[in-house]
Amino acid sequence: MDKRTPPVKEQILDAALRLMAVRGYHRMVLGDVLRESGTGKGNFYHYFESKEALGYAILDRVVREFTTRTLDPIFRDPARPPLEQVYAFLDALVSTQRARKCVGGCPMGNLAAELADSHEGFRERLTAVFDQWRACLAETLARARADGTLRPDAEPGRLAGFLVAAVEGGILLTKVQKDIVVLEDCVRELKDHLALHAAPSCGVHVAALPEIEVVP
């Protein structure tokens, strides 16, 4: 096998992720996954017990890529103060949706909308994913409060929860309306909201940011 050819498991995941992005989890048919990936049932059941197991693996991959490509590069960047990290994250989300031409939305948000009321296993896993995302923002905002950027009475946990909810809603409406201005306006308002919690003497400067690949 050519060394550049992905392993069979990755081929199946690649195909399933593409199909699920268009059709959703329920309408993702195993036969189509096999045809799209160029594999057979034997290959599939060697790696996955069921369609459910495949769905969990897809979610795991999305979360892993979101963490390694987005959360870690931004929130572990020592060159940026904490509040600027949050602003960079918001800007990166806009850049990604713009690059995608507002197609696809957020894979985690899509799964939540489709499965939270009908599949407890996915609901629990998605709850943990959004909790992780919220905790990352809360920890960063707590550091901003500690360094004097945010006021002492700012509540990082509540602010982080608000940011996650607002961004998910903004991405969804951007996907529906196919208009990046929807998310741009949402992010602008979120930054203004954060400014209300900034310390009076703090002037946060957000420099031009590089394009960052995001898998929200």
Backbone as JSON, one array per atom type, in Angstrom:
{
  "sequence": "MDKRTPPVKEQILDAALRLMAVRGYHRMVLGDVLRESGTGKGNFYHYFESKEALGYAILDRVVREFTTRTLDPIFRDPARPPLEQVYAFLDALVSTQRARKCVGGCPMGNLAAELADSHEGFRERLTAVFDQWRACLAETLARARADGTLRPDAEPGRLAGFLVAAVEGGILLTKVQKDIVVLEDCVRELKDHLALHAAPSCGVHVAALPEIEVVP",
  "N": [[0.84, -1.19, 0.0], [0.48, 2.24, -0.81], [2.33, 4.54, 1.07], [1.16, 6.94, 1.56], [-1.52, 6.53, 1.53], [-4.43, 6.6, 3.47], [-5.05, 4.69, 6.48], [-7.42, 1.96, 6.59], [-9.41, 2.33, 8.54], [-9.34, 5.1, 8.87], [-10.12, 5.89, 6.32], [-12.79, 5.07, 6.34], [-13.8, 6.68, 8.4], [-13.32, 9.23, 7.3], [-15.04, 9.2, 5.06], [-17.53, 8.79, 6.31], [-17.71, 11.08, 7.89], [-17.88, 13.09, 5.93], [-20.33, 12.41, 4.72], [-22.09, 12.57, 6.9], [-21.97, 15.27, 7.48], [-23.49, 16.37, 5.49], [-25.92, 14.94, 5.48], [-26.64, 14.39, 8.09], [-26.73, 12.43, 11.16], [-28.75, 10.37, 11.37], [-29.57, 9.91, 8.73], [-27.34, 9.0, 7.54], [-26.22, 6.37, 5.81], [-25.07, 3.05, 6.13], [-24.32, 1.52, 3.86], [-23.77, 3.53, 1.98], [-21.61, 4.74, 3.2], [-19.71, 2.71, 2.99], [-19.46, 2.49, 0.19], [-18.55, 5.08, -0.42], [-16.14, 5.11, 0.92], [-14.79, 3.05, -0.23], [-14.57, 0.53, 0.91], [-15.35, -2.65, 2.55], [-17.97, -4.56, 4.26], [-16.69, -6.27, 6.03], [-14.34, -4.91, 6.6], [-15.46, -2.68, 7.86], [-16.77, -3.73, 10.2], [-14.63, -4.73, 11.48], [-13.46, -2.6, 12.7], [-15.54, -1.13, 13.87], [-18.28, -1.64, 15.99], [-20.88, -1.02, 15.4], [-23.18, 1.28, 13.8], [-23.61, 3.26, 15.66], [-21.23, 3.15, 17.17], [-19.49, 4.04, 15.21], [-20.45, 6.66, 14.92], [-19.77, 7.72, 17.44], [-17.0, 7.59, 17.21], [-16.56, 9.4, 15.16], [-17.36, 11.77, 16.43], [-15.41, 11.86, 18.43], [-13.14, 12.29, 16.86], [-13.71, 14.8, 15.71], [-13.73, 16.4, 18.01], [-11.1, 16.03, 18.89], [-9.64, 17.19, 16.77], [-10.61, 19.78, 16.9], [-9.58, 20.55, 19.32], [-6.74, 20.26, 18.98], [-6.2, 21.83, 16.72], [-7.33, 24.25, 17.21], [-8.18, 25.09, 19.98], [-5.83, 24.53, 21.56], [-3.63, 25.85, 20.08], [-4.41, 28.55, 20.31], [-5.15, 29.1, 23.04], [-2.96, 28.27, 24.45], [-0.98, 29.94, 23.82], [1.63, 31.78, 24.8], [2.31, 34.32, 24.1], [0.13, 35.92, 23.84], [-1.99, 37.87, 25.86], [-4.52, 36.78, 28.24], [-7.25, 37.77, 27.69], [-7.01, 38.65, 25.08], [-6.57, 36.22, 23.89], [-9.11, 35.09, 24.0], [-10.47, 36.86, 22.29], [-9.05, 36.31, 19.96], [-9.83, 33.68, 19.5], [-12.59, 34.01, 18.96], [-12.41, 35.53, 16.61], [-11.16, 33.66, 14.97], [-13.14, 31.74, 14.65], [-14.96, 33.13, 13.06], [-13.35, 33.5, 10.77], [-13.07, 30.87, 9.89], [-15.73, 30.05, 9.26], [-16.22, 31.87, 7.25], [-14.34, 31.04, 5.34], [-15.43, 28.59, 4.73], [-17.63, 29.34, 3.4], [-20.0, 29.62, 4.77], [-21.13, 27.11, 4.96], [-22.08, 24.01, 6.35], [-21.77, 24.55, 9.11], [-21.4, 24.02, 12.64], [-20.0, 21.01, 13.52], [-20.34, 19.75, 16.05], [-22.45, 21.19, 17.14], [-24.39, 20.6, 15.21], [-24.78, 17.83, 15.63], [-25.74, 17.93, 18.24], [-28.18, 19.3, 17.9], [-29.56, 17.45, 16.38], [-29.57, 15.03, 17.88], [-29.76, 15.29, 20.67], [-32.21, 15.05, 22.0], [-32.99, 12.5, 21.42], [-31.09, 10.52, 21.68], [-29.44, 9.25, 24.23], [-26.79, 8.54, 24.75], [-25.23, 10.04, 22.92], [-26.06, 12.56, 23.76], [-24.96, 12.75, 26.34], [-22.22, 12.6, 25.75], [-21.89, 14.86, 24.14], [-22.57, 16.84, 25.95], [-20.37, 16.68, 27.66], [-18.4, 17.53, 25.88], [-19.1, 20.22, 25.28], [-18.93, 21.19, 27.84], [-16.17, 20.98, 28.28], [-15.2, 22.84, 26.42], [-16.39, 25.17, 27.4], [-15.16, 25.25, 29.92], [-12.5, 25.7, 29.2], [-12.63, 28.33, 28.17], [-13.57, 29.61, 30.49], [-11.43, 29.25, 32.26], [-9.49, 30.76, 30.98], [-10.65, 33.32, 31.06], [-10.67, 33.63, 33.79], [-7.95, 33.89, 34.26], [-7.6, 36.31, 33.0], [-9.02, 37.95, 34.72], [-7.44, 37.66, 36.97], [-5.07, 38.9, 36.15], [-5.82, 41.48, 36.09], [-7.12, 42.47, 33.88], [-9.84, 41.97, 33.52], [-12.63, 43.05, 35.5], [-12.75, 42.68, 39.1], [-15.22, 41.67, 39.91], [-16.15, 40.25, 37.78], [-17.53, 37.27, 36.38], [-16.14, 34.46, 35.47], [-17.1, 31.83, 34.77], [-19.85, 32.18, 34.14], [-19.64, 34.06, 32.07], [-18.22, 32.55, 30.2], [-20.04, 30.48, 29.62], [-22.05, 31.99, 28.42], [-20.69, 32.92, 26.14], [-20.18, 30.52, 24.71], [-22.83, 29.63, 24.18], [-23.81, 31.8, 22.68], [-22.07, 31.89, 20.48], [-22.51, 29.37, 19.3], [-25.2, 29.68, 18.56], [-24.89, 31.82, 16.78], [-23.31, 30.66, 14.75], [-25.09, 28.72, 13.82], [-27.23, 30.33, 12.79], [-25.81, 31.67, 10.83], [-25.23, 29.57, 9.13], [-27.85, 28.9, 8.31], [-28.76, 31.29, 7.08], [-26.78, 31.73, 5.28], [-24.88, 33.8, 5.38], [-22.16, 35.57, 6.25], [-22.06, 37.87, 7.69], [-23.86, 37.68, 9.76], [-22.58, 36.14, 11.76], [-20.31, 37.71, 12.11], [-21.44, 40.05, 13.19], [-22.44, 38.99, 15.54], [-20.08, 38.23, 16.89], [-18.89, 40.73, 17.15], [-20.66, 41.98, 18.93], [-20.31, 40.3, 21.12], [-17.66, 40.86, 21.83], [-18.01, 43.53, 22.57], [-19.62, 43.11, 24.78], [-17.86, 41.75, 26.5], [-16.1, 43.84, 26.91], [-17.54, 45.42, 28.64], [-17.06, 44.23, 31.03], [-14.44, 44.7, 31.46], [-11.56, 45.92, 33.22], [-11.48, 49.32, 34.34], [-9.09, 50.72, 33.79], [-7.95, 49.29, 31.83], [-6.79, 48.78, 28.59], [-7.43, 46.88, 26.03], [-5.62, 45.63, 23.43], [-6.12, 44.34, 20.29], [-4.32, 42.77, 18.01], [-3.78, 42.37, 14.43], [-4.81, 39.22, 13.38], [-3.53, 35.95, 12.59], [-4.7, 33.66, 10.03], [-6.5, 30.97, 11.3], [-7.06, 27.59, 11.38], [-10.14, 26.19, 12.14], [-12.19, 23.86, 13.84], [-15.14, 23.96, 14.76]],
  "CA": [[0.0, 0.0, 0.0], [1.18, 3.52, -0.81], [2.41, 5.04, 2.43], [0.31, 8.12, 1.7], [-2.91, 6.11, 1.62], [-4.86, 6.51, 4.87], [-5.49, 3.37, 6.92], [-8.82, 1.69, 6.27], [-10.27, 2.96, 9.54], [-9.4, 6.53, 8.56], [-10.93, 6.03, 5.12], [-14.19, 4.95, 6.74], [-14.14, 7.89, 9.16], [-13.36, 10.34, 6.36], [-16.27, 9.1, 4.27], [-18.69, 8.97, 7.19], [-17.77, 12.49, 8.29], [-18.39, 13.86, 4.79], [-21.74, 12.12, 4.55], [-22.85, 13.07, 8.04], [-22.03, 16.73, 7.39], [-24.55, 16.72, 4.53], [-27.18, 14.25, 5.73], [-26.92, 14.16, 9.5], [-26.42, 11.08, 11.64], [-29.81, 9.39, 11.1], [-29.66, 9.62, 7.3], [-26.06, 8.46, 7.08], [-26.48, 4.95, 5.6], [-23.84, 2.28, 6.13], [-23.95, 1.17, 2.49], [-23.17, 4.7, 1.34], [-20.29, 4.92, 3.81], [-18.81, 1.71, 2.41], [-19.17, 2.87, -1.2], [-17.76, 6.31, -0.42], [-14.8, 4.83, 1.44], [-14.17, 1.98, -0.99], [-14.3, -0.6, 1.8], [-16.42, -3.62, 2.66], [-18.53, -4.77, 5.59], [-15.69, -6.87, 6.89], [-13.48, -3.81, 7.08], [-16.21, -1.83, 8.79], [-17.02, -4.37, 11.5], [-13.34, -4.96, 12.14], [-13.14, -1.4, 13.49], [-16.71, -0.55, 14.53], [-19.31, -2.62, 16.31], [-22.19, -0.59, 14.93], [-23.25, 2.66, 13.33], [-23.45, 4.09, 16.85], [-19.8, 3.21, 17.48], [-18.91, 4.92, 14.19], [-20.82, 8.03, 15.27], [-18.94, 8.15, 18.58], [-15.63, 7.79, 16.71], [-16.57, 10.67, 14.42], [-17.39, 12.85, 17.42], [-14.08, 11.89, 19.06], [-12.2, 12.91, 15.92], [-14.04, 16.23, 15.61], [-13.27, 17.05, 19.24], [-9.63, 16.0, 18.9], [-9.15, 18.18, 15.82], [-10.98, 21.09, 17.43], [-8.63, 20.83, 20.4], [-5.36, 20.39, 18.52], [-6.06, 22.86, 15.7], [-7.94, 25.52, 17.6], [-8.08, 25.46, 21.38], [-4.45, 24.54, 22.04], [-2.8, 26.92, 19.51], [-4.83, 29.88, 20.76], [-5.18, 29.29, 24.49], [-1.65, 27.97, 25.02], [-0.03, 30.88, 23.23], [2.07, 32.68, 25.87], [2.54, 35.68, 23.59], [-1.11, 36.68, 23.92], [-2.66, 37.94, 27.16], [-5.72, 35.93, 28.25], [-8.43, 38.31, 27.02], [-6.73, 38.64, 23.66], [-6.77, 34.84, 23.44], [-10.55, 34.92, 23.76], [-10.79, 37.6, 21.07], [-8.46, 35.56, 18.84], [-10.69, 32.52, 19.29], [-13.81, 34.47, 18.3], [-12.04, 35.92, 15.25], [-10.85, 32.45, 14.22], [-14.41, 31.12, 14.29], [-15.48, 33.88, 11.92], [-12.51, 33.2, 9.61], [-13.37, 29.52, 9.42], [-17.03, 30.03, 8.6], [-16.08, 32.63, 6.0], [-13.64, 30.17, 4.39], [-16.35, 27.51, 4.35], [-18.77, 29.98, 2.73], [-21.16, 29.45, 5.64], [-21.71, 25.78, 4.73], [-21.68, 22.96, 7.29], [-21.98, 24.93, 10.5], [-20.55, 23.4, 13.66], [-20.33, 19.58, 13.61], [-20.84, 19.4, 17.38], [-23.77, 21.79, 17.24], [-25.29, 19.84, 14.36], [-25.12, 16.59, 16.32], [-26.57, 18.27, 19.4], [-29.52, 19.64, 17.43], [-30.22, 16.26, 15.85], [-29.59, 13.83, 18.71], [-29.83, 15.51, 22.12], [-33.51, 14.61, 22.53], [-33.35, 11.15, 20.99], [-30.02, 9.54, 21.9], [-28.83, 9.65, 25.49], [-25.35, 8.39, 24.67], [-24.69, 11.22, 22.26], [-26.32, 13.74, 24.59], [-23.98, 12.78, 27.42], [-20.91, 12.91, 25.19], [-21.89, 16.26, 23.7], [-22.53, 17.66, 27.17], [-18.97, 16.72, 28.11], [-17.63, 18.32, 24.92], [-19.37, 21.64, 25.49], [-18.37, 21.53, 29.16], [-14.73, 21.16, 28.09], [-15.03, 24.1, 25.7], [-16.74, 26.24, 28.35], [-14.12, 25.28, 30.96], [-11.32, 26.33, 28.62], [-12.88, 29.77, 28.16], [-13.68, 30.09, 31.87], [-10.08, 29.31, 32.83], [-8.81, 31.89, 30.35], [-11.24, 34.54, 31.61], [-10.2, 33.72, 35.18], [-6.61, 34.44, 34.19], [-7.75, 37.73, 32.67], [-9.42, 38.63, 35.97], [-6.28, 37.64, 37.86], [-4.04, 39.86, 35.71], [-6.36, 42.82, 36.17], [-7.78, 42.88, 32.64], [-11.26, 41.98, 33.84], [-12.96, 43.55, 36.83], [-12.78, 41.62, 40.12], [-16.55, 41.07, 40.05], [-16.5, 39.46, 36.6], [-17.74, 35.86, 36.68], [-15.64, 33.72, 34.3], [-17.95, 30.71, 34.39], [-21.05, 32.68, 33.48], [-19.24, 34.66, 30.81], [-17.85, 31.47, 29.29], [-21.27, 29.83, 29.18], [-22.71, 32.91, 27.5], [-19.94, 32.94, 24.89], [-20.42, 29.27, 24.0], [-24.2, 29.63, 23.69], [-23.97, 32.83, 21.65], [-21.32, 31.5, 19.28], [-23.22, 28.27, 18.66], [-26.36, 30.26, 17.9], [-24.43, 32.62, 15.64], [-22.89, 29.76, 13.66], [-26.31, 28.11, 13.27], [-27.95, 31.29, 11.95], [-24.97, 31.92, 9.66], [-25.45, 28.43, 8.24], [-29.2, 29.0, 7.75], [-28.91, 32.46, 6.22], [-25.65, 31.77, 4.35], [-24.41, 35.19, 5.41], [-21.14, 35.66, 7.29], [-22.31, 39.07, 8.49], [-24.57, 37.26, 10.97], [-21.59, 35.75, 12.78], [-19.47, 38.88, 12.36], [-22.17, 40.93, 14.11], [-22.51, 38.28, 16.82], [-18.77, 38.33, 17.53], [-18.69, 42.14, 17.52], [-21.45, 42.21, 20.14], [-19.68, 39.56, 22.22], [-16.5, 41.64, 22.26], [-18.53, 44.69, 23.3], [-20.09, 42.63, 26.08], [-16.67, 41.52, 27.32], [-15.54, 45.15, 27.27], [-18.28, 45.93, 29.79], [-16.49, 43.59, 32.21], [-13.02, 45.01, 31.53], [-11.16, 46.89, 34.25], [-11.51, 50.67, 33.77], [-7.78, 51.18, 33.34], [-7.42, 48.32, 30.87], [-7.05, 48.98, 27.16], [-7.02, 45.64, 25.38], [-5.32, 45.83, 22.01], [-6.16, 43.08, 19.55], [-3.6, 42.96, 16.76], [-4.24, 41.56, 13.31], [-4.61, 37.82, 13.73], [-3.33, 35.06, 11.45], [-5.77, 32.71, 9.78], [-6.35, 29.78, 12.12], [-8.05, 26.6, 11.0], [-10.96, 25.88, 13.3], [-13.21, 22.83, 13.64], [-16.01, 24.19, 15.84]],
  "C": [[0.88, 1.25, 0.0], [1.15, 4.09, 0.6], [1.51, 6.24, 2.66], [-1.16, 7.76, 1.81], [-3.33, 5.97, 3.07], [-5.21, 5.07, 5.23], [-6.99, 3.2, 6.67], [-9.76, 2.37, 7.26], [-10.43, 4.45, 9.25], [-10.21, 6.78, 7.3], [-12.42, 5.99, 5.47], [-14.63, 6.21, 7.49], [-14.23, 9.11, 8.25], [-14.68, 10.36, 5.59], [-17.5, 9.38, 5.12], [-18.83, 10.43, 7.62], [-18.31, 13.36, 7.17], [-19.89, 13.65, 4.63], [-22.59, 12.69, 5.68], [-22.98, 14.59, 8.0], [-23.17, 17.18, 6.49], [-25.9, 16.18, 4.96], [-27.59, 14.19, 7.19], [-26.66, 12.72, 9.87], [-27.48, 10.06, 11.2], [-29.85, 8.99, 9.63], [-28.32, 9.19, 6.69], [-26.19, 6.94, 7.01], [-25.16, 4.2, 5.46], [-23.39, 1.92, 4.72], [-23.29, 2.31, 1.76], [-21.78, 4.98, 1.91], [-19.29, 3.96, 3.19], [-18.46, 2.06, 0.97], [-18.26, 4.09, -1.26], [-16.32, 6.06, 0.01], [-14.07, 3.76, 0.65], [-13.81, 0.78, -0.15], [-15.51, -1.53, 1.85], [-16.91, -3.77, 4.08], [-17.52, -5.37, 6.55], [-14.74, -5.83, 7.47], [-14.19, -2.99, 8.14], [-16.31, -2.47, 10.17], [-15.73, -4.8, 12.19], [-13.02, -3.79, 13.09], [-14.31, -0.88, 14.31], [-17.77, -1.62, 14.77], [-20.64, -2.3, 15.65], [-22.08, 0.82, 14.36], [-23.07, 3.62, 14.51], [-21.98, 4.25, 17.21], [-19.08, 4.1, 16.47], [-19.21, 6.37, 14.52], [-20.0, 8.55, 16.44], [-17.5, 8.43, 18.12], [-15.52, 9.09, 15.92], [-16.54, 11.84, 15.39], [-16.02, 12.98, 18.09], [-13.07, 12.59, 18.14], [-12.45, 14.41, 15.81], [-13.51, 16.98, 16.83], [-11.75, 17.11, 19.28], [-9.06, 17.07, 17.96], [-9.46, 19.6, 16.29], [-9.98, 21.51, 18.52], [-7.23, 21.12, 19.86], [-5.18, 21.53, 17.53], [-6.51, 24.23, 16.17], [-7.67, 25.89, 19.05], [-6.62, 25.56, 21.84], [-3.61, 25.66, 21.42], [-3.15, 28.3, 20.03], [-4.64, 30.04, 22.26], [-3.88, 28.87, 25.18], [-0.57, 28.87, 24.45], [0.41, 31.89, 24.29], [2.27, 34.11, 25.41], [1.29, 36.54, 23.68], [-1.63, 36.71, 25.36], [-3.99, 37.19, 27.09], [-6.92, 36.5, 27.48], [-8.23, 38.38, 25.52], [-6.84, 37.23, 23.08], [-8.25, 34.58, 23.13], [-10.95, 35.63, 22.48], [-10.25, 36.86, 19.83], [-9.33, 34.35, 18.49], [-11.96, 32.92, 18.54], [-13.52, 34.85, 16.84], [-11.77, 34.69, 14.38], [-12.12, 31.73, 13.8], [-15.02, 31.81, 13.07], [-14.68, 33.54, 10.66], [-12.83, 31.83, 9.02], [-14.7, 29.46, 8.69], [-17.0, 30.82, 7.29], [-15.41, 31.76, 4.94], [-14.53, 29.05, 3.89], [-17.59, 28.03, 3.61], [-20.08, 29.68, 3.46], [-21.87, 28.11, 5.43], [-21.2, 24.82, 5.81], [-21.91, 23.28, 8.74], [-20.96, 24.31, 11.43], [-20.93, 21.93, 13.78], [-20.9, 19.19, 14.97], [-22.23, 19.97, 17.59], [-24.8, 21.05, 16.4], [-25.73, 18.55, 15.03], [-26.02, 16.86, 17.52], [-28.0, 18.54, 18.99], [-30.27, 18.39, 16.99], [-30.47, 15.18, 16.9], [-29.83, 14.06, 20.2], [-31.13, 15.0, 22.74], [-33.81, 13.15, 22.25], [-32.29, 10.09, 21.28], [-29.22, 9.95, 23.13], [-27.31, 9.53, 25.46], [-24.68, 9.58, 24.02], [-24.9, 12.47, 23.12], [-25.28, 13.86, 25.69], [-22.59, 13.16, 26.89], [-20.83, 14.37, 24.75], [-21.9, 17.22, 24.89], [-21.11, 17.8, 27.67], [-18.12, 17.58, 27.19], [-17.85, 19.81, 25.16], [-18.9, 22.09, 26.87], [-16.87, 21.79, 29.07], [-14.45, 22.51, 27.44], [-15.3, 25.27, 26.66], [-15.68, 26.37, 29.45], [-12.85, 25.95, 30.46], [-11.47, 27.85, 28.61], [-12.94, 30.34, 29.57], [-12.3, 30.22, 32.51], [-9.31, 30.5, 32.27], [-9.33, 33.22, 30.89], [-10.84, 34.73, 33.07], [-8.78, 34.28, 35.22], [-6.65, 35.92, 33.85], [-8.17, 38.53, 33.9], [-8.23, 38.72, 36.92], [-5.22, 38.66, 37.45], [-4.57, 41.3, 35.66], [-7.03, 43.32, 34.9], [-9.29, 42.96, 32.82], [-11.47, 42.49, 35.26], [-13.01, 42.4, 37.83], [-14.14, 40.94, 40.25], [-17.0, 40.33, 38.8], [-16.59, 37.99, 36.97], [-17.35, 35.01, 35.47], [-16.55, 32.59, 33.84], [-19.19, 31.15, 33.64], [-20.72, 33.3, 32.14], [-18.91, 33.58, 29.77], [-19.08, 30.75, 28.75], [-22.02, 30.68, 28.18], [-22.02, 32.91, 26.15], [-20.21, 31.67, 24.07], [-21.83, 29.26, 23.4], [-24.38, 30.61, 22.54], [-23.27, 32.43, 20.36], [-22.03, 30.36, 18.55], [-24.46, 28.78, 17.92], [-25.98, 31.07, 16.68], [-24.01, 31.76, 14.47], [-24.11, 29.11, 13.01], [-27.04, 29.08, 12.34], [-27.15, 31.65, 10.71], [-25.14, 30.81, 8.63], [-26.82, 28.52, 7.56], [-29.31, 30.12, 6.72], [-27.83, 32.57, 5.16], [-25.1, 33.19, 4.22], [-23.44, 35.34, 6.58], [-21.34, 36.88, 8.18], [-23.03, 38.72, 9.79], [-23.59, 36.92, 12.08], [-20.65, 36.92, 13.1], [-20.14, 39.82, 13.37], [-22.25, 40.31, 15.5], [-21.2, 38.44, 17.58], [-18.49, 39.77, 17.96], [-19.44, 42.46, 18.82], [-20.85, 41.49, 21.35], [-18.45, 40.31, 22.74], [-16.94, 42.88, 23.04], [-19.0, 44.29, 24.69], [-18.91, 42.38, 27.02], [-16.05, 42.84, 27.77], [-16.26, 45.76, 28.47], [-17.72, 45.37, 31.1], [-15.0, 43.9, 32.38], [-12.75, 46.01, 32.65], [-11.07, 48.27, 33.61], [-10.18, 51.12, 33.18], [-7.19, 50.3, 32.24], [-7.78, 48.72, 29.45], [-6.54, 47.77, 26.41], [-6.83, 45.91, 23.9], [-5.3, 44.46, 21.34], [-5.52, 43.31, 18.2], [-4.22, 42.12, 15.66], [-3.86, 40.11, 13.58], [-4.38, 36.97, 12.5], [-4.55, 34.18, 11.26], [-5.51, 31.44, 10.57], [-7.44, 28.8, 11.73], [-8.82, 26.17, 12.25], [-11.95, 24.79, 12.92], [-14.21, 22.96, 14.79], [-17.1, 23.17, 15.97]]
}
